[in-house]
Amino acid sequence: MAILNSQKQEIIKNFQRKELDTGSTEVQVALLTYKINDLTEHFKQHKHDYHGRRGLIAQVNKRKKLLSYLKKKNFDSYVKLIKELNIRK
């Protein structure tokens, strides 16, 4: 399932830096995390959806790149985002 527009707006509102921020690294990582979690639930039922799994792996790799960029540029924001999204335990 795709993220509904209302859900997307709520995610953006929770993770934006300032009023009209929709493309910061934090927002992008949060949106990717919610998409990844949604796809993970999909694959629990549909184990043989290999084409969809390819898209999941691409999203995980993109999130990993964005997180490494954020870690280099703003470590405090990185730690805060990791805790809020429960990405790494």
C-alpha positions as MATLAB code, in Angstrom:
seq = 'MAILNSQKQEIIKNFQRKELDTGSTEVQVALLTYKINDLTEHFKQHKHDYHGRRGLIAQVNKRKKLLSYLKKKNFDSYVKLIKELNIRK';
ca = [
       0.000    0.000    0.000;
       1.135    3.478   -0.734;
       1.191    6.126    1.944;
      -1.995    8.178    1.903;
      -1.666   11.910    1.355;
      -2.940   12.652    4.858;
      -0.401   10.252    6.370;
       2.357   11.799    4.288;
       1.449   15.302    5.454;
       1.460   14.120    9.078;
       4.920   12.576    8.685;
       6.237   15.749    7.071;
       4.736   17.872    9.856;
       6.397   15.717   12.530;
       9.901   15.770   11.034;
      10.239   19.116    9.258;
      12.849   21.621   10.408;
      10.828   24.758    9.682;
       7.401   25.760    8.378;
       7.578   24.890    4.649;
      10.274   22.202    4.834;
       9.306   19.128    2.824;
      12.628   17.933    1.409;
      15.125   17.943    4.243;
      17.094   14.819    4.962;
      15.075   14.105    8.100;
      11.763   14.234    6.211;
      13.085   12.043    3.398;
      14.368    9.418    5.839;
      11.074    9.428    7.750;
       9.021    8.936    4.574;
      11.305    6.150    3.380;
      11.085    4.458    6.777;
       7.301    4.398    6.681;
       7.355    3.035    3.116;
       9.883    0.366    4.109;
       7.787   -0.693    7.105;
       4.698   -0.914    4.894;
       6.503   -3.037    2.304;
       7.916   -5.281    5.022;
       4.374   -6.088    6.133;
       3.462   -6.816    2.507;
       6.308   -9.311    2.160;
       5.213  -11.228    5.245;
       2.155  -12.324    3.252;
       3.642  -12.386   -0.265;
       6.951  -14.197    0.091;
       7.496  -14.695   -3.644;
       7.081  -11.071   -4.741;
      10.637  -10.735   -5.997;
      10.051   -7.657   -8.154;
       8.637   -5.751   -5.212;
      11.547   -6.885   -3.066;
      13.905   -5.204   -5.531;
      12.119   -1.902   -4.906;
      12.349   -2.446   -1.160;
      16.093   -2.994   -1.368;
      16.470    0.196   -3.433;
      14.570    2.181   -0.785;
      16.645    0.705    2.036;
      19.848    1.634    0.203;
      18.615    5.179   -0.422;
      17.725    5.577    3.263;
      21.157    4.261    4.227;
      22.859    6.865    2.022;
      20.731    9.671    3.438;
      21.464    8.558    6.998;
      25.206    8.451    6.378;
      25.013   11.969    4.895;
      23.068   13.216    7.915;
      25.537   11.540   10.271;
      28.406   13.460    8.662;
      26.611   16.826    8.495;
      24.560   16.938   11.708;
      25.269   14.152   14.190;
      22.807   15.397   16.833;
      19.943   15.376   14.343;
      21.030   11.901   13.206;
      20.880   10.472   16.734;
      17.496   12.112   17.387;
      16.042   10.749   14.130;
      17.330    7.214   14.786;
      15.674    7.218   18.218;
      12.348    8.617   16.959;
      12.049    6.154   14.093;
      13.456    3.138   15.992;
      15.668    2.265   13.037;
      18.664    0.878   14.888;
      18.377   -0.788   18.227;
];
